[in-house]
Amino acid sequence: MPASGEFTWQLTGNVAINTLFSAAFPVFTAIYAIRGLKQGAIETASKSEARLAKKLDIDAETLYENYSPLILIGYPIFAVNLQPLGTLALLWSRTTGLIDHLSDQQLENALSTWSKFSQVYTWATGGICVAALGIWSRRRQQRRSKQVTKKMPLLGAPEISLLLFSAIFLPVVSQPIEVFP
């Protein structure tokens, strides 16, 4: 029997928010990485970014380099949101009446499959994050080596973010992926 009322709306909201963030974070991180692969000068993508860069008295490339800590903050949130999503989706399906009955074996299979999928998805997203931070670190170091008049510091936001992200991502990488039993 489907539940109704405030609980269903809250559960629907939680499933929607977790799903949206879990899908959007890797996509935006990949876009950030692709933007770093562009050869030559980078221009701001929006008027608000242009205003922000002007207000901070920095160029667009430095502004984009300073976005790298967002990956450092977003990845743990992504991982925490992704893990319970399978259980939340099953609970939501049961609450709204989409699933009437699941045997214990079917429930175990669904949760096991979600666990494997979320582990692979977490690994893949972590790989995208490492690639994005590596691309921006390389780009910054190339720009640093070309400057002769005003030397940039050896480490900037992308390099420090990559170092700290490696510490966050190490426990994820140290767990073996068991996709096939």
MDTraj code that builds the backbone (N, CA, C; nanometers):
import mdtraj as md
import numpy as np

residues = "MET PRO ALA SER GLY GLU PHE THR TRP GLN LEU THR GLY ASN VAL ALA ILE ASN THR LEU PHE SER ALA ALA PHE PRO VAL PHE THR ALA ILE TYR ALA ILE ARG GLY LEU LYS GLN GLY ALA ILE GLU THR ALA SER LYS SER GLU ALA ARG LEU ALA LYS LYS LEU ASP ILE ASP ALA GLU THR LEU TYR GLU ASN TYR SER PRO LEU ILE LEU ILE GLY TYR PRO ILE PHE ALA VAL ASN LEU GLN PRO LEU GLY THR LEU ALA LEU LEU TRP SER ARG THR THR GLY LEU ILE ASP HIS LEU SER ASP GLN GLN LEU GLU ASN ALA LEU SER THR TRP SER LYS PHE SER GLN VAL TYR THR TRP ALA THR GLY GLY ILE CYS VAL ALA ALA LEU GLY ILE TRP SER ARG ARG ARG GLN GLN ARG ARG SER LYS GLN VAL THR LYS LYS MET PRO LEU LEU GLY ALA PRO GLU ILE SER LEU LEU LEU PHE SER ALA ILE PHE LEU PRO VAL VAL SER GLN PRO ILE GLU VAL PHE PRO".split()
xyz = np.array([
    [0.0839, -0.1171, 0.0000],
    [0.0000, 0.0000, 0.0000],
    [0.0889, 0.1241, 0.0000],
    [0.0729, 0.2090, -0.0979],
    [0.1577, 0.3274, -0.1047],
    [0.1297, 0.4243, 0.0091],
    [0.2356, 0.4846, 0.0588],
    [0.2220, 0.5863, 0.1622],
    [0.1884, 0.7188, 0.0953],
    [0.1366, 0.8086, 0.1729],
    [0.1052, 0.9393, 0.1161],
    [0.1460, 1.0463, 0.2153],
    [0.1389, 1.1674, 0.1705],
    [0.1632, 1.2777, 0.2611],
    [0.3038, 1.3324, 0.2557],
    [0.3384, 1.3953, 0.3664],
    [0.4645, 1.4677, 0.3737],
    [0.5861, 1.3766, 0.3591],
    [0.5795, 1.2546, 0.4135],
    [0.6930, 1.1625, 0.4040],
    [0.7274, 1.1321, 0.2591],
    [0.6259, 1.1076, 0.1770],
    [0.6496, 1.0769, 0.0362],
    [0.7148, 1.1949, -0.0344],
    [0.6688, 1.3151, -0.0039],
    [0.7281, 1.4331, -0.0674],
    [0.8730, 1.4529, -0.0238],
    [0.9010, 1.4320, 0.1049],
    [1.0387, 1.4454, 0.1533],
    [1.1292, 1.3398, 0.0912],
    [1.0798, 1.2177, 0.0834],
    [1.1580, 1.1099, 0.0240],
    [1.1813, 1.1360, -0.1245],
    [1.0782, 1.1821, -0.1934],
    [1.0921, 1.2158, -0.3351],
    [1.1957, 1.3262, -0.3538],
    [1.1920, 1.4256, -0.2683],
    [1.2900, 1.5340, -0.2750],
    [1.4316, 1.4849, -0.2510],
    [1.4492, 1.3979, -0.1517],
    [1.5826, 1.3437, -0.1234],
    [1.6360, 1.2618, -0.2398],
    [1.5524, 1.1771, -0.2966],
    [1.5950, 1.0961, -0.4109],
    [1.6297, 1.1870, -0.5289],
    [1.5476, 1.2877, -0.5543],
    [1.5722, 1.3782, -0.6672],
    [1.7011, 1.4580, -0.6489],
    [1.7228, 1.5116, -0.5304],
    [1.8432, 1.5914, -0.5049],
    [1.9682, 1.5051, -0.5155],
    [1.9660, 1.3880, -0.4528],
    [2.0829, 1.2994, -0.4591],
    [2.1108, 1.2548, -0.6022],
    [2.0065, 1.2236, -0.6763],
    [2.0244, 1.1806, -0.8149],
    [2.0797, 1.2938, -0.9001],
    [2.0250, 1.4121, -0.8841],
    [2.0713, 1.5273, -0.9618],
    [2.2178, 1.5581, -0.9329],
    [2.2544, 1.5629, -0.8063],
    [2.3936, 1.5928, -0.7719],
    [2.4871, 1.4823, -0.8193],
    [2.4446, 1.3568, -0.8046],
    [2.5287, 1.2439, -0.8461],
    [2.5483, 1.2395, -0.9970],
    [2.4539, 1.2912, -1.0715],
    [2.4685, 1.2958, -1.2172],
    [2.5423, 1.4216, -1.2621],
    [2.5186, 1.5337, -1.1955],
    [2.5746, 1.6612, -1.2405],
    [2.7215, 1.6789, -1.2038],
    [2.7637, 1.6312, -1.0884],
    [2.9016, 1.6551, -1.0451],
    [3.0050, 1.6005, -1.1430],
    [2.9948, 1.4737, -1.1876],
    [3.0952, 1.4267, -1.2841],
    [3.0889, 1.5006, -1.4179],
    [2.9699, 1.5404, -1.4590],
    [2.9564, 1.6123, -1.5866],
    [3.0237, 1.7493, -1.5779],
    [2.9961, 1.8234, -1.4717],
    [3.0579, 1.9552, -1.4570],
    [3.2092, 1.9447, -1.4384],
    [3.2543, 1.8399, -1.3703],
    [3.3985, 1.8193, -1.3539],
    [3.4633, 1.7886, -1.4883],
    [3.3966, 1.7089, -1.5707],
    [3.4502, 1.6787, -1.7042],
    [3.4537, 1.8042, -1.7914],
    [3.3521, 1.8883, -1.7819],
    [3.3516, 2.0145, -1.8569],
    [3.4677, 2.1031, -1.8110],
    [3.4916, 2.1057, -1.6812],
    [3.6043, 2.1821, -1.6264],
    [3.7366, 2.1290, -1.6818],
    [3.7495, 1.9965, -1.6911],
    [3.8714, 1.9361, -1.7464],
    [3.8873, 1.9706, -1.8942],
    [3.7792, 1.9607, -1.9692],
    [3.7846, 1.9901, -2.1126],
    [3.8210, 2.1366, -2.1359],
    [3.7688, 2.2238, -2.0526],
    [3.8020, 2.3662, -2.0646],
    [3.9521, 2.3878, -2.0429],
    [4.0126, 2.3091, -1.9550],
    [4.1564, 2.3206, -1.9306],
    [4.2415, 2.2692, -2.0443],
    [4.1857, 2.1848, -2.1296],
    [4.2605, 2.1315, -2.2434],
    [4.2725, 2.2308, -2.3584],
    [4.1943, 2.3373, -2.3533],
    [4.1956, 2.4356, -2.4618],
    [4.3334, 2.5000, -2.4723],
    [4.3830, 2.5095, -2.5932],
    [4.5124, 2.5738, -2.6172],
    [4.4936, 2.7248, -2.6218],
    [4.5902, 2.7968, -2.5701],
    [4.5844, 2.9421, -2.5752],
    [4.5082, 3.0003, -2.4581],
    [4.4768, 3.1276, -2.4714],
    [4.4088, 3.2002, -2.3644],
    [4.2649, 3.1521, -2.3494],
    [4.2195, 3.1558, -2.2277],
    [4.0825, 3.1145, -2.1976],
    [4.0001, 3.2390, -2.1690],
    [3.8818, 3.2425, -2.2268],
    [3.7909, 3.3534, -2.2033],
    [3.6817, 3.3072, -2.1079],
    [3.6228, 3.4015, -2.0368],
    [3.5173, 3.3665, -1.9427],
    [3.3953, 3.3148, -2.0171],
    [3.3271, 3.2218, -1.9531],
    [3.2114, 3.1591, -2.0162],
    [3.0837, 3.2402, -1.9964],
    [3.0797, 3.3247, -1.8956],
    [2.9575, 3.4003, -1.8701],
    [2.9918, 3.5424, -1.8253],
    [2.8909, 3.6266, -1.8277],
    [2.9101, 3.7650, -1.7852],
    [2.9403, 3.7731, -1.6364],
    [2.8771, 3.6865, -1.5577],
    [2.9018, 3.6900, -1.4132],
    [3.0458, 3.6501, -1.3811],
    [3.1007, 3.5532, -1.4557],
    [3.2412, 3.5167, -1.4354],
    [3.3328, 3.6314, -1.4758],
    [3.2991, 3.7004, -1.5834],
    [3.3797, 3.8149, -1.6272],
    [3.3785, 3.9250, -1.5215],
    [3.2614, 3.9515, -1.4641],
    [3.2521, 4.0527, -1.3582],
    [3.3316, 4.0105, -1.2351],
    [3.3235, 3.8822, -1.1997],
    [3.3969, 3.8326, -1.0833],
    [3.5477, 3.8438, -1.1052],
    [3.5942, 3.8053, -1.2231],
    [3.7375, 3.8150, -1.2540],
    [3.7837, 3.9606, -1.2504],
    [3.7013, 4.0497, -1.3031],
    [3.7365, 4.1918, -1.3032],
    [3.7396, 4.2459, -1.1605],
    [3.6419, 4.2055, -1.0798],
    [3.6357, 4.2523, -0.9415],
    [3.7553, 4.2024, -0.8607],
    [3.7979, 4.0784, -0.8859],
    [3.9129, 4.0218, -0.8150],
    [4.0459, 4.0627, -0.8771],
    [4.0405, 4.1327, -0.9890],
    [4.1591, 4.1788, -1.0616],
    [4.2492, 4.0616, -1.1027],
    [4.1868, 3.9601, -1.1603],
    [4.2606, 3.8443, -1.2119],
    [4.2078, 3.8119, -1.3510],
    [4.2838, 3.7335, -1.4256],
    [4.2370, 3.6936, -1.5582],
    [4.1475, 3.5700, -1.5462],
    [4.0831, 3.5346, -1.6562],
    [3.9881, 3.4226, -1.6559],
    [4.0571, 3.2909, -1.6224],
    [4.1787, 3.2734, -1.6698],
    [4.2497, 3.1484, -1.6445],
    [4.2776, 3.1298, -1.4948],
    [4.3186, 3.2350, -1.4285],
    [4.3417, 3.2276, -1.2838],
    [4.2108, 3.2008, -1.2106],
    [4.1036, 3.2611, -1.2574],
    [3.9729, 3.2355, -1.1971],
    [3.9373, 3.0880, -1.2082],
    [3.9580, 3.0291, -1.3262],
    [3.9261, 2.8880, -1.3451],
    [4.0190, 2.7982, -1.2645],
    [4.1444, 2.8381, -1.2494],
    [4.2352, 2.7612, -1.1638],
    [4.1835, 2.7592, -1.0205],
    [4.1273, 2.8698, -0.9780],
    [4.0778, 2.8794, -0.8409],
    [3.9467, 2.8041, -0.8195],
    [3.8883, 2.7501, -0.9253],
    [3.7709, 2.6640, -0.9105],
    [3.8096, 2.5242, -0.8618],
    [3.9367, 2.4880, -0.8707],
    [3.9779, 2.3512, -0.8393],
    [3.9449, 2.3064, -0.6964],
    [3.9466, 2.3932, -0.5947],
    [3.9046, 2.3451, -0.4623],
    [3.7583, 2.2993, -0.4570],
    [3.6773, 2.3439, -0.5529],
    [3.5384, 2.2965, -0.5558],
    [3.5322, 2.1459, -0.5799],
    [3.6281, 2.0929, -0.6564],
    [3.6351, 1.9481, -0.6768],
    [3.6695, 1.8808, -0.5454],
    [3.7619, 1.9400, -0.4737],
    [3.8045, 1.8862, -0.3449],
    [3.6885, 1.8817, -0.2457],
    [3.6025, 1.9795, -0.2508],
    [3.4860, 1.9842, -0.1625],
    [3.3727, 1.8971, -0.2165],
    [3.3523, 1.8998, -0.3473],
    [3.2378, 1.8312, -0.4072],
    [3.2480, 1.6803, -0.4096],
    [3.3689, 1.6250, -0.4237],
    [3.3818, 1.4797, -0.4360],
    [3.3355, 1.4047, -0.3106],
    [3.3757, 1.4453, -0.1900],
    [3.3224, 1.3739, -0.0727],
    [3.1706, 1.3855, -0.0601],
    [3.1166, 1.5015, -0.0953],
    [2.9707, 1.5174, -0.0921],
    [2.9072, 1.4244, -0.1944],
    [2.9671, 1.4163, -0.3135],
    [2.9202, 1.3251, -0.4179],
    [2.9195, 1.1811, -0.3671],
    [3.0299, 1.1377, -0.3069],
    [3.0404, 0.9993, -0.2602],
    [2.9385, 0.9693, -0.1507],
    [2.9185, 1.0641, -0.0608],
    [2.8212, 1.0442, 0.0475],
    [2.6789, 1.0413, -0.0074],
    [2.6487, 1.1226, -0.1073],
    [2.5148, 1.1231, -0.1673],
    [2.4885, 0.9996, -0.2511],
    [2.5921, 0.9452, -0.3128],
    [2.5744, 0.8325, -0.4038],
    [2.5487, 0.7014, -0.3305],
    [2.6156, 0.6788, -0.2190],
    [2.6078, 0.5499, -0.1506],
    [2.4646, 0.5092, -0.1121],
    [2.3863, 0.5952, -0.0472],
    [2.2520, 0.5513, -0.0064],
    [2.1454, 0.5655, -0.1148],
    [2.1838, 0.6105, -0.2332],
    [2.0844, 0.6399, -0.3361],
    [2.0066, 0.5161, -0.3792],
    [2.0718, 0.4017, -0.3891],
    [2.0024, 0.2786, -0.4278],
    [1.8970, 0.2382, -0.3265],
    [1.9330, 0.2452, -0.1995],
    [1.8378, 0.2124, -0.0933],
    [1.7233, 0.3125, -0.0918],
    [1.7567, 0.4414, -0.1075],
    [1.6517, 0.5439, -0.1120],
    [1.5578, 0.5229, -0.2300],
    [1.6136, 0.4858, -0.3446],
    [1.5301, 0.4638, -0.4632],
    [1.4369, 0.3448, -0.4433],
    [1.4875, 0.2377, -0.3826],
    [1.4002, 0.1228, -0.3544],
    [1.2913, 0.1594, -0.2547],
    [1.3283, 0.2323, -0.1503],
    [1.2297, 0.2756, -0.0516],
    [1.1262, 0.3669, -0.1164],
    [1.1723, 0.4586, -0.2011],
    [1.0808, 0.5492, -0.2702],
    [0.9852, 0.4710, -0.3606],
    [1.0383, 0.3733, -0.4347],
    [0.9540, 0.2923, -0.5237],
    [0.8492, 0.2159, -0.4450],
    [0.8870, 0.1655, -0.3306],
    [0.7916, 0.0923, -0.2455],
    [0.6881, 0.1881, -0.1860],
    [0.7339, 0.3058, -0.1433],
    [0.6447, 0.4035, -0.0800],
    [0.5420, 0.4578, -0.1780],
    [0.5831, 0.4818, -0.3001],
    [0.4907, 0.5382, -0.3985],
    [0.4048, 0.4325, -0.4663],
    [0.4324, 0.3069, -0.4407],
    [0.3511, 0.2003, -0.4972],
    [0.4006, 0.1457, -0.6293],
    [0.5194, 0.1848, -0.6736],
    [0.5726, 0.1317, -0.7987],
    [0.6140, -0.0141, -0.7849],
    [0.6570, -0.0509, -0.6665],
    [0.6944, -0.1900, -0.6384],
    [0.6017, -0.2398, -0.5285],
    [0.5281, -0.3464, -0.5581],
    [0.4385, -0.4006, -0.4569],
    [0.5101, -0.4948, -0.3618],
    [0.5899, -0.5838, -0.4177],
    [0.6537, -0.6823, -0.3316],
    [0.7887, -0.7214, -0.3902],
    [0.8868, -0.7316, -0.3046],
    [1.0177, -0.7842, -0.3418],
    [1.0517, -0.8975, -0.2462],
    [1.0937, -1.0086, -0.3015],
    [1.1395, -1.1168, -0.2147],
    [1.2744, -1.0771, -0.1555],
    [1.3160, -1.1496, -0.0542],
    [1.4447, -1.1196, 0.0078],
    [1.5583, -1.1314, -0.0929],
    [1.5512, -1.2313, -0.1802],
    [1.6559, -1.2519, -0.2798],
    [1.6586, -1.1367, -0.3808],
    [1.5411, -1.0920, -0.4249],
    [1.5356, -0.9798, -0.5188],
    [1.5899, -0.8515, -0.4555],
    [1.5547, -0.8289, -0.3299],
    [1.6041, -0.7115, -0.2587],
    [1.7560, -0.7180, -0.2420],
    [1.8058, -0.8346, -0.2059],
    [1.9504, -0.8524, -0.1905],
    [2.0229, -0.8305, -0.3232],
    [1.9669, -0.8832, -0.4317],
    [2.0274, -0.8638, -0.5638],
    [2.0279, -0.7163, -0.6049],
    [1.9175, -0.6478, -0.5800],
    [1.9089, -0.5058, -0.6163],
    [2.0101, -0.4228, -0.5378],
    [2.0204, -0.4469, -0.4086],
    [2.1145, -0.3709, -0.3269],
    [2.2592, -0.4060, -0.3594],
    [2.2856, -0.5322, -0.3902],
    [2.4206, -0.5741, -0.4281],
    [2.4618, -0.5101, -0.5607],
    [2.3694, -0.5091, -0.6552],
    [2.3974, -0.4467, -0.7844],
    [2.4230, -0.2978, -0.7673],
    [2.3407, -0.2319, -0.6855],
    [2.3622, -0.0894, -0.6626],
    [2.4973, -0.0644, -0.5963],
    [2.5342, -0.1479, -0.5018],
    [2.6623, -0.1322, -0.4336],
    [2.7782, -0.1399, -0.5325],
    [2.7721, -0.2358, -0.6239],
    [2.8777, -0.2502, -0.7248],
    [2.8782, -0.1311, -0.8205],
    [2.7598, -0.0911, -0.8649],
    [2.7509, 0.0230, -0.9562],
    [2.8040, 0.1499, -0.8908],
    [2.7636, 0.1747, -0.7666],
    [2.8070, 0.2982, -0.7002],
    [2.9575, 0.2983, -0.6769],
    [3.0156, 0.1815, -0.6517],
    [3.1604, 0.1748, -0.6332],
    [3.2331, 0.2080, -0.7639],
    [3.1877, 0.1512, -0.8735],
    [3.2497, 0.1799, -1.0040],
    [3.2287, 0.3266, -1.0415],
    [3.1100, 0.3782, -1.0173],
    [3.0790, 0.5176, -1.0499],
    [3.1642, 0.6132, -0.9657],
    [3.1862, 0.5783, -0.8389],
    [3.2715, 0.6587, -0.7521],
    [3.4153, 0.6582, -0.8022],
    [3.4627, 0.5410, -0.8433],
    [3.5978, 0.5306, -0.8997],
    [3.6091, 0.6150, -1.0266],
    [3.5143, 0.5999, -1.1171],
    [3.5200, 0.6721, -1.2449],
    [3.5158, 0.8230, -1.2226],
    [3.4304, 0.8673, -1.1331],
    [3.4221, 1.0101, -1.1036],
    [3.5513, 1.0592, -1.0393],
    [3.6094, 0.9787, -0.9527],
    [3.7391, 1.0145, -0.8947],
    [3.8463, 1.0266, -1.0013],
    [3.8421, 0.9380, -1.0998],
    [3.9366, 0.9471, -1.2113],
    [3.9186, 1.0750, -1.2909],
    [3.7930, 1.1137, -1.3118],
    [3.7649, 1.2399, -1.3815],
    [3.8188, 1.3577, -1.3002],
    [3.8020, 1.3515, -1.1686],
    [3.8516, 1.4590, -1.0816],
    [4.0039, 1.4683, -1.0865],
    [4.0719, 1.3534, -1.0789],
    [4.2185, 1.3532, -1.0859],
    [4.2640, 1.4093, -1.2204],
    [4.1964, 1.3686, -1.3273],
    [4.2324, 1.4187, -1.4604],
    [4.2130, 1.5700, -1.4687],
    [4.1003, 1.6194, -1.4192],
    [4.0738, 1.7639, -1.4250],
    [4.1778, 1.8421, -1.3458],
    [4.2069, 1.7967, -1.2253],
    [4.3062, 1.8672, -1.1442],
    [4.4455, 1.8576, -1.2058],
    [4.4767, 1.7427, -1.2646],
    [4.6054, 1.7270, -1.3323],
    [4.6182, 1.8178, -1.4534],
    [4.5115, 1.8292, -1.5301],
    [4.5122, 1.9166, -1.6483],
    [4.5356, 2.0616, -1.6075],
    [4.4639, 2.1066, -1.5051],
    [4.4795, 2.2457, -1.4631],
    [4.6140, 2.2695, -1.3948],
    [4.6676, 2.1684, -1.3265],
    [4.8018, 2.1816, -1.2679],
    [4.9064, 2.1950, -1.3779],
    [4.8959, 2.1107, -1.4805],
    [4.9889, 2.1175, -1.5932],
    [4.9780, 2.2527, -1.6640],
    [4.8563, 2.2966, -1.6847],
    [4.8352, 2.4253, -1.7525],
    [4.8964, 2.5397, -1.6711],
    [4.8787, 2.5357, -1.5409],
    [4.9334, 2.6404, -1.4553],
    [5.0858, 2.6374, -1.4560],
    [5.1439, 2.5187, -1.4516],
    [5.2902, 2.5085, -1.4522],
    [5.3484, 2.5554, -1.5861],
    [5.2785, 2.5279, -1.6951],
    [5.3243, 2.5784, -1.8251],
    [5.3204, 2.7306, -1.8277],
    [5.2144, 2.7861, -1.7749],
    [5.2021, 2.9319, -1.7709],
    [5.3073, 2.9918, -1.6774],
    [5.3345, 2.9227, -1.5680],
    [5.4349, 2.9687, -1.4724],
    [5.5734, 2.9722, -1.5362],
    [5.6062, 2.8705, -1.6151],
    [5.7394, 2.8646, -1.6766],
    [5.7578, 2.9715, -1.7851],
    [5.6492, 3.0185, -1.8439],
    [5.6581, 3.1210, -1.9485],
    [5.6735, 3.2615, -1.8917],
    [5.6332, 3.2827, -1.7678],
    [5.6406, 3.4165, -1.7093],
    [5.7827, 3.4440, -1.6601],
    [5.8380, 3.5549, -1.7040],
    [5.9725, 3.5913, -1.6620],
    [5.9733, 3.7137, -1.5710],
    [5.8813, 3.8037, -1.5922],
    [5.8828, 3.9264, -1.5133],
    [5.8280, 3.9044, -1.3731],
    [5.7134, 3.8479, -1.3633],
    [5.6487, 3.8274, -1.2332],
    [5.6331, 3.6772, -1.2124],
    [5.7122, 3.6217, -1.1255],
    [5.7072, 3.4775, -1.1014],
    [5.5850, 3.4412, -1.0180],
    [5.5189, 3.3355, -1.0602],
    [5.4061, 3.2820, -0.9850],
    [5.4599, 3.1875, -0.8784],
    [5.3871, 3.1676, -0.7706],
    [5.4302, 3.0696, -0.6706],
    [5.4374, 2.9296, -0.7320],
    [5.5228, 2.8462, -0.6755],
    [5.5417, 2.7111, -0.7271],
    [5.4121, 2.6306, -0.7214],
    [5.3412, 2.6414, -0.6107],
    [5.2157, 2.5682, -0.5947],
    [5.0991, 2.6659, -0.5930],
    [4.9966, 2.6308, -0.6685],
    [4.8754, 2.7109, -0.6714],
    [4.7560, 2.6255, -0.6306],
    [4.6377, 2.6783, -0.6530],
    [4.5153, 2.6076, -0.6145],
    [4.5022, 2.4704, -0.6804],
    [4.5323, 2.4543, -0.8103],
    [4.5176, 2.3206, -0.8697],
    [4.6138, 2.2175, -0.8107],
    [4.7379, 2.2586, -0.7855],
    [4.8363, 2.1646, -0.7329],
    [4.8025, 2.1224, -0.5899],
    [4.7666, 2.2191, -0.5076],
    [4.7310, 2.1880, -0.3687],
    [4.6036, 2.1044, -0.3650],
    [4.5066, 2.1380, -0.4499],
    [4.3830, 2.0589, -0.4561],
    [4.4114, 1.9165, -0.5007],
    [4.5013, 1.8997, -0.5977],
    [4.5373, 1.7654, -0.6443],
    [4.6041, 1.6858, -0.5333],
    [4.6913, 1.7487, -0.4584],
    [4.7583, 1.6817, -0.3474],
    [4.6577, 1.6380, -0.2413],
    [4.5703, 1.7280, -0.2010],
    [4.4699, 1.6945, -0.0996],
    [4.3672, 1.5945, -0.1527],
    [4.3317, 1.6067, -0.2809],
    [4.2367, 1.5119, -0.3391],
    [4.2949, 1.3714, -0.3411],
    [4.4244, 1.3612, -0.3655],
    [4.4891, 1.2299, -0.3643],
    [4.4732, 1.1633, -0.2282],
    [4.4834, 1.2417, -0.1212],
    [4.4642, 1.1868, 0.0133],
    [4.3197, 1.1425, 0.0358],
    [4.2251, 1.2147, -0.0229],
    [4.0841, 1.1766, -0.0100],
    [4.0530, 1.0541, -0.0949],
    [4.1106, 1.0488, -0.2149],
    [4.0795, 0.9428, -0.3111],
    [4.1530, 0.8125, -0.2800],
    [4.2613, 0.8169, -0.2035],
    [4.3398, 0.6977, -0.1728],
    [4.2570, 0.5872, -0.1069],
    [4.1738, 0.6158, -0.0060],
    [4.0926, 0.5072, 0.0510],
    [3.9949, 0.4454, -0.0494],
    [3.9461, 0.5251, -0.1426],
    [3.8549, 0.4723, -0.2444],
    [3.9299, 0.3785, -0.3377],
    [4.0501, 0.4191, -0.3782],
    [4.1297, 0.3392, -0.4706],
    [4.1820, 0.2127, -0.4036],
    [4.2058, 0.2184, -0.2745],
    [4.2615, 0.1022, -0.2050],
    [4.1602, -0.0109, -0.1883],
    [4.0324, 0.0171, -0.2089],
    [3.9305, -0.0880, -0.2024],
    [3.9177, -0.1523, -0.3397],
    [3.9341, -0.2836, -0.3467],
    [3.9213, -0.3480, -0.4779],
    [3.7768, -0.3433, -0.5275],
    [3.7619, -0.3288, -0.6576],
    [3.6293, -0.3299, -0.7186],
    [3.5937, -0.4743, -0.7498],
    [3.4800, -0.5175, -0.7014],
    [3.4322, -0.6527, -0.7287],
    [3.3054, -0.6437, -0.8119],
    [3.3237, -0.6143, -0.9391],
    [3.2084, -0.6006, -1.0276],
    [3.1510, -0.7372, -1.0609],
    [3.2390, -0.8314, -1.0899],
    [3.1947, -0.9663, -1.1229],
    [3.2338, -1.0600, -1.0099],
    [3.1372, -1.1328, -0.9523],
    [3.1689, -1.2207, -0.8386],
    [3.2584, -1.3361, -0.8766],
])
top = md.Topology()
chain = top.add_chain()
for i, resn in enumerate(residues, 1):
    res = top.add_residue(resn, chain, resSeq=i)
    for name in ("N", "CA", "C"):
        top.add_atom(name, md.element.get_by_symbol(name[0]), res)
traj = md.Trajectory(xyz[None], top)
